[in-house]
Amino acid sequence: MIGILGADIVFGNLIPKGYQPLALQDPDPFKMFGLDDEMVVLNERPWNIEAKAHLLNDKVTPNKAMFIRNNGLIPENIDAGTWTLRIDGESAKQEKTYTLAALKSKFQQYTYQLTLECGGNGRSEFDPPAKGNQWTVGAVSCATWTGIRLRDILEDAGIKDDAVYIGYHAADTHLSRDSNKEPISRGVPMAKALQDETLLAFQMNGAAIPLAHGHPLRLVVGGWPASVSGKWVNRISIRNKVHDGTKMTGTAYRVPCNTVAPGEKVNDEAMCIIESMPVKSLITYPKSGALLKQGKKLNIRGHAWAGELEVARMEYSIDFGATWKECPIEKPVNRLAWQHFSARIGFPKKGYYEVWARATDSQGVGQPMVLPGWNPKGYLNNACHRIAVKVV
């Protein structure tokens, strides 16, 4: 080891048996997680990694472009063969434990393409700045997930009439390595838990879920902040109250119940839990900074999504939002999947342009052109995505 490090290892005689010094460990997330080399690492303890917009051009997000959002340390030495899931809680008729093999064999399996977006996606644009990972636009994905409906397991265990919420618990480790602390333990109301598309998944894009995304079992709850889609899930509690696990209380994943001025302090009791994500869109082709010869038209592509709702209309602007032109948008392949749009754009003369994209949901709510209302945690930025274009 001294030869590799090129230096004497001070106190080397005290290194615990089997321990590998940090300098010899490979912290390269691109190798560890099989990521595209253009992914952006925001944090390594825990790992938080996002895509650039053009990496999300595929209709089904490939593993190499999936954002990674962790709150704790990824579990080690997972054995899918001995993995179990326990159902418990005040509103469970019985406590019941299932092996992974039993889950796969006893319950019908379903496959859905589901949109997952971090509640803090777009946080970097807020002013005044909000604390937390400074996500730009790439903390979103829409992979294909295969698993069993959470509803089927909950009903098999039995749900009492007073059930109002579920909460998940998982195998990841708190950053402090204190086994008495959970990095995150969130949940959703029973109505969301019982939707057809709320899955306990064991496959992503047709193969076993990669470790960074929750192998061997995770929740996938499309359309809501991705923090409710717990990874490495080994326990689900049926609650007779709003789940009060880690990052369910205080200001975590909450926004002011009423509009506040930028920078204003908001008391915990005036914060409301984020549920369905707002309407949003992303231009995935071309990259921002595209060059175009005068007289040529620009083909753009992208995706749009709207939480629990569908996107009903898609528009683009080349004059900073002064005027808008509608463009085609496809129907989702299933509920809670993102939708794809495209347009062929002409420009009147040489010069600098910005192409802005704006989606409107099925209830008539459209994206704000610029930053929406400020909130202390920098959540739910659904401002129009823009790319720069130069016509030469």
C-alpha positions in Angstrom: 0.0 0.0 0.0 2.9 2.4 0.7 4.2 1.8 -2.8 0.8 2.7 -4.3 0.3 5.7 -2.2 3.8 7.0 -2.5 4.1 7.9 1.2 4.4 6.3 4.5 1.1 5.4 6.1 1.3 7.0 9.5 -0.3 4.8 12.1 -0.6 2.1 9.5 -0.2 -0.6 12.1 -3.5 0.5 13.5 -5.5 0.0 10.3 -8.4 -2.4 11.2 -8.3 -5.8 9.4 -10.0 -5.7 6.0 -10.2 -1.9 5.9 -9.2 -0.2 2.7 -7.7 3.4 3.1 -9.8 6.1 1.3 -6.9 6.8 -1.1 -7.3 3.3 -2.4 -11.0 3.3 -2.7 -12.6 4.2 -6.0 -15.1 7.0 -5.5 -15.7 7.5 -9.2 -19.6 7.6 -9.5 -19.4 7.3 -13.3 -17.8 3.9 -12.9 -19.7 2.8 -9.8 -23.2 3.7 -11.1 -22.6 3.3 -14.9 -23.4 6.9 -15.6 -22.9 9.0 -18.7 -19.8 11.0 -18.3 -21.7 14.3 -18.7 -23.8 13.7 -15.6 -23.2 16.3 -12.9 -22.2 15.4 -9.4 -23.6 17.8 -6.8 -22.7 15.9 -3.7 -20.9 12.7 -2.8 -21.9 12.2 0.8 -24.6 11.3 0.2 -24.5 10.8 -3.6 -26.6 13.4 -5.5 -26.2 13.4 -9.2 -28.2 15.0 -12.0 -28.5 14.8 -15.8 -28.1 17.6 -18.3 -31.2 18.3 -20.3 -29.9 16.8 -23.6 -29.1 13.5 -21.8 -32.8 13.0 -21.2 -33.7 13.0 -24.9 -34.8 9.3 -24.8 -38.5 8.6 -24.4 -37.7 6.1 -21.7 -34.9 7.3 -19.4 -31.9 5.0 -19.7 -30.0 4.0 -16.5 -27.0 6.0 -17.4 -29.0 9.3 -17.4 -31.1 8.6 -14.3 -30.6 11.2 -11.6 -29.5 9.9 -8.1 -30.9 11.5 -5.0 -29.8 10.0 -1.7 -30.3 11.1 1.9 -28.0 8.5 3.6 -25.4 5.9 2.7 -26.2 3.3 0.2 -26.7 -0.1 1.9 -23.9 -2.7 1.7 -23.9 -6.4 1.3 -27.5 -6.7 0.1 -28.7 -10.3 -0.4 -31.9 -10.3 -2.5 -32.3 -14.0 -1.5 -32.9 -13.2 2.1 -34.6 -9.8 1.7 -37.9 -9.4 3.4 -40.7 -6.7 3.6 -42.7 -6.2 6.7 -46.1 -4.7 6.8 -47.0 -3.2 10.2 -48.5 0.0 11.8 -51.4 1.0 14.0 -53.8 0.6 11.1 -52.6 -2.8 9.9 -55.0 -5.6 10.8 -52.0 -7.9 11.2 -48.2 -7.6 11.0 -47.0 -9.7 8.1 -43.6 -10.4 6.5 -43.0 -11.4 2.9 -39.8 -12.6 1.2 -38.9 -11.1 -2.1 -39.6 -14.4 -3.8 -43.1 -14.6 -2.2 -43.9 -11.1 -3.4 -42.9 -12.0 -7.0 -44.8 -15.3 -7.0 -47.9 -14.5 -5.0 -49.0 -11.2 -6.6 -49.6 -10.1 -10.1 -46.9 -8.0 -11.7 -47.4 -4.7 -13.5 -45.2 -2.5 -15.7 -45.6 1.3 -15.9 -43.5 4.1 -17.2 -43.5 6.6 -14.3 -42.2 10.2 -13.9 -40.0 10.8 -10.9 -38.8 14.3 -10.1 -37.0 15.6 -7.1 -39.0 18.2 -5.2 -36.0 20.5 -5.3 -35.4 20.2 -9.1 -34.6 23.8 -10.3 -33.5 25.0 -6.8 -30.5 26.7 -8.2 -32.6 29.5 -9.7 -34.2 30.7 -6.5 -33.3 34.2 -5.3 -32.7 34.6 -2.4 -30.9 31.2 -2.6 -32.4 28.2 -0.8 -30.2 25.7 1.1 -29.8 22.2 -0.3 -28.5 20.6 -3.4 -28.4 23.2 -6.2 -30.3 21.1 -8.8 -30.7 22.8 -12.2 -33.1 20.9 -14.5 -31.9 17.3 -14.5 -33.4 15.8 -11.4 -36.2 14.1 -13.3 -36.6 10.8 -15.1 -39.2 8.5 -16.6 -38.0 4.9 -16.6 -40.1 1.8 -16.9 -40.8 0.0 -13.6 -42.0 -3.5 -13.0 -43.3 -4.7 -9.7 -46.4 -5.4 -7.7 -49.1 -2.9 -6.7 -48.6 -1.6 -3.2 -52.4 -1.9 -2.8 -52.3 -5.7 -3.2 -49.8 -6.2 -0.4 -51.6 -3.8 1.9 -54.9 -5.4 1.3 -53.4 -8.9 1.8 -52.1 -7.8 5.2 -55.4 -6.0 6.0 -56.2 -2.3 6.3 -58.2 -1.0 9.2 -60.9 1.6 8.6 -59.0 4.3 10.4 -56.0 4.1 8.0 -55.0 7.5 6.5 -51.3 7.2 5.5 -48.5 4.8 4.8 -44.9 5.4 5.7 -41.8 3.5 4.4 -38.7 2.4 6.1 -35.5 1.3 4.4 -32.1 -0.2 4.7 -29.9 2.8 3.9 -27.7 4.1 6.7 -27.8 7.6 8.3 -24.7 9.7 7.4 -23.7 9.5 11.1 -23.9 5.6 10.9 -26.1 5.8 13.9 -28.3 2.7 13.6 -31.0 4.5 15.6 -31.5 7.2 13.0 -33.2 6.9 9.7 -31.9 9.0 6.8 -35.4 9.4 5.4 -38.8 7.8 6.1 -41.6 9.5 4.1 -45.0 8.4 2.9 -48.3 9.2 1.2 -52.0 9.3 2.0 -53.9 6.0 1.5 -55.6 7.3 -1.6 -52.2 7.6 -3.3 -50.9 4.4 -1.8 -53.9 2.5 -3.3 -53.6 3.8 -6.9 -52.9 1.2 -9.5 -49.6 2.8 -10.5 -48.1 2.9 -7.0 -45.6 0.0 -7.2 -43.3 -2.0 -5.0 -40.8 -2.4 -7.9 -37.9 -4.9 -8.4 -37.1 -4.1 -12.0 -36.1 -0.9 -13.8 -36.0 -0.8 -17.6 -36.5 -4.6 -17.8 -33.7 -5.6 -15.5 -33.0 -5.8 -11.8 -33.0 -2.3 -10.2 -29.4 -1.0 -9.9 -28.2 -0.6 -6.3 -28.1 3.2 -6.5 -31.8 3.2 -7.4 -33.1 0.9 -4.7 -32.1 -2.8 -5.4 -33.7 -5.1 -4.5 -37.0 -3.5 -3.7 -38.3 0.1 -3.8 -41.5 2.2 -3.9 -42.3 4.0 -7.1 -44.9 6.7 -6.7 -45.2 8.6 -9.9 -46.3 12.2 -10.1 -45.4 13.1 -6.5 -41.9 14.3 -5.3 -39.5 11.5 -5.7 -38.7 11.5 -2.0 -41.9 9.5 -1.4 -40.5 6.7 -3.7 -38.4 5.1 -1.1 -35.4 3.0 -2.1 -34.2 -0.3 -0.4 -37.6 -0.6 1.2 -37.9 -3.3 3.9 -40.9 -2.1 5.9 -44.2 -0.3 5.2 -46.3 1.0 8.1 -50.0 1.6 7.7 -50.7 4.7 9.9 -53.8 6.1 11.5 -52.2 9.6 11.2 -50.0 11.5 8.8 -46.7 9.7 8.8 -44.2 11.4 11.1 -41.0 9.8 10.0 -37.7 11.5 9.2 -38.2 14.4 6.6 -42.0 14.3 7.0 -42.1 17.1 9.6 -40.9 20.7 10.0 -40.1 22.2 6.6 -38.9 19.1 4.8 -40.7 18.6 1.5 -43.1 21.4 2.4 -44.0 24.7 0.9 -45.8 27.7 2.5 -49.5 27.1 2.5 -49.9 30.7 1.4 -47.8 32.9 -0.7 -44.9 34.6 1.0 -42.4 37.4 0.1 -38.9 36.3 -1.0 -36.7 35.7 2.0 -39.6 35.7 4.5 -39.4 33.4 7.5 -42.2 30.8 7.6 -43.2 28.9 10.7 -43.4 25.1 10.5 -47.2 25.1 11.1 -47.7 27.3 8.1 -46.0 24.8 5.7 -48.0 22.2 3.7 -46.7 18.8 2.5 -45.9 18.7 -1.2 -48.2 16.2 -3.0 -48.8 16.3 -6.8 -45.9 18.0 -8.7 -46.7 21.0 -10.9 -46.8 21.1 -14.7 -43.4 21.3 -16.3 -41.5 20.7 -19.5 -37.9 20.2 -20.7 -36.3 20.8 -24.1 -34.0 17.8 -24.6 -32.9 18.5 -28.2 -30.8 20.4 -29.2 -28.4 21.4 -26.5 -28.5 25.0 -25.4 -26.0 27.0 -27.6 -27.1 25.4 -30.9 -25.8 27.1 -34.1 -28.2 27.3 -37.1 -27.6 28.6 -40.6 -29.9 31.3 -41.7 -32.8 30.0 -43.7 -32.7 26.6 -42.0 -35.4 25.4 -39.5 -34.6 24.1 -36.1 -36.2 20.8 -34.9 -36.7 20.7 -31.2 -37.9 17.8 -29.0 -38.7 17.4 -25.3 -40.9 16.0 -22.6 -43.7 17.5 -20.4 -45.4 16.2 -17.3 -48.0 17.4 -14.8 -48.0 15.4 -11.6 -51.3 13.6 -11.3 -52.7 15.3 -14.4 -52.0 15.2 -18.1 -50.4 17.9 -20.2 -53.2 19.3 -22.5 -51.2 21.9 -24.5 -47.6 22.6 -25.4 -46.2 25.8 -26.8 -42.9 27.5 -27.6 -41.7 31.0 -27.9 -38.7 32.6 -29.7 -39.4 36.2 -28.5 -38.9 35.8 -24.8 -42.5 34.9 -24.2 -44.1 37.8 -26.0 -45.9 35.4 -28.4 -46.4 31.6 -28.3 -47.0 29.0 -30.9 -48.6 25.7 -30.1 -46.9 22.4 -31.0 -48.0 18.8 -31.0 -47.7 16.8 -27.8 -48.3 13.0 -27.5 -50.5 11.3 -25.1 -48.8 9.5 -22.2 -48.1 5.8 -22.7 -49.8 5.3 -19.3 -51.0 7.6 -16.5 -48.2 9.4 -14.7 -45.7 9.0 -17.6 -44.3 12.1 -19.2 -45.4 13.2 -22.7 -43.3 14.0 -25.7 -43.4 17.1 -27.8 -41.7 18.3 -31.0 -41.7 21.4 -33.2 -40.0 22.7 -36.3 -39.0 26.4 -35.8 -38.1 29.1 -38.3 -36.3 32.3 -37.3 -36.7 35.6 -39.1 -33.1 36.7 -39.4 -29.6 36.2 -38.1 -28.9 36.8 -34.4 -29.3 35.4 -30.9 -32.5 33.7 -29.9 -33.9 31.8 -26.9 -36.4 29.0 -27.4 -38.8 28.8 -24.4 -41.1 25.8 -23.8 -44.4 26.1 -21.9 -46.8 23.3 -20.9 -50.4 23.7 -19.7 -52.1 20.9 -17.7 -55.6 19.4 -18.1 -57.0 21.9 -15.6 -55.7 24.9 -17.6 -52.7 25.7 -15.3 -49.6 26.7 -17.3 -46.0 27.0 -16.4 -44.8 30.5 -15.3 -42.4 32.1 -17.7 -39.9 32.8 -15.0 -39.3 31.8 -11.4 -42.6 30.9 -9.6 -43.3 32.1 -6.0 -40.3 31.8 -3.6 -40.3 29.3 -0.8 -37.7 28.7 1.9 -36.6 25.3 0.8 -36.4 26.0 -3.0 -39.0 23.5 -4.0 -41.3 23.2 -7.1 -39.5 25.5 -9.6 -41.5 24.9 -12.8 -40.4 27.9 -14.7 -40.2 27.6 -18.5 -37.1 25.8 -19.7 -35.0 27.8 -22.2 -32.3 27.0 -24.7 -30.0 29.5 -26.5 -29.8 29.4 -30.3 -27.6 31.5 -32.6 -28.6 31.9 -36.2 -25.6 32.7 -38.4 
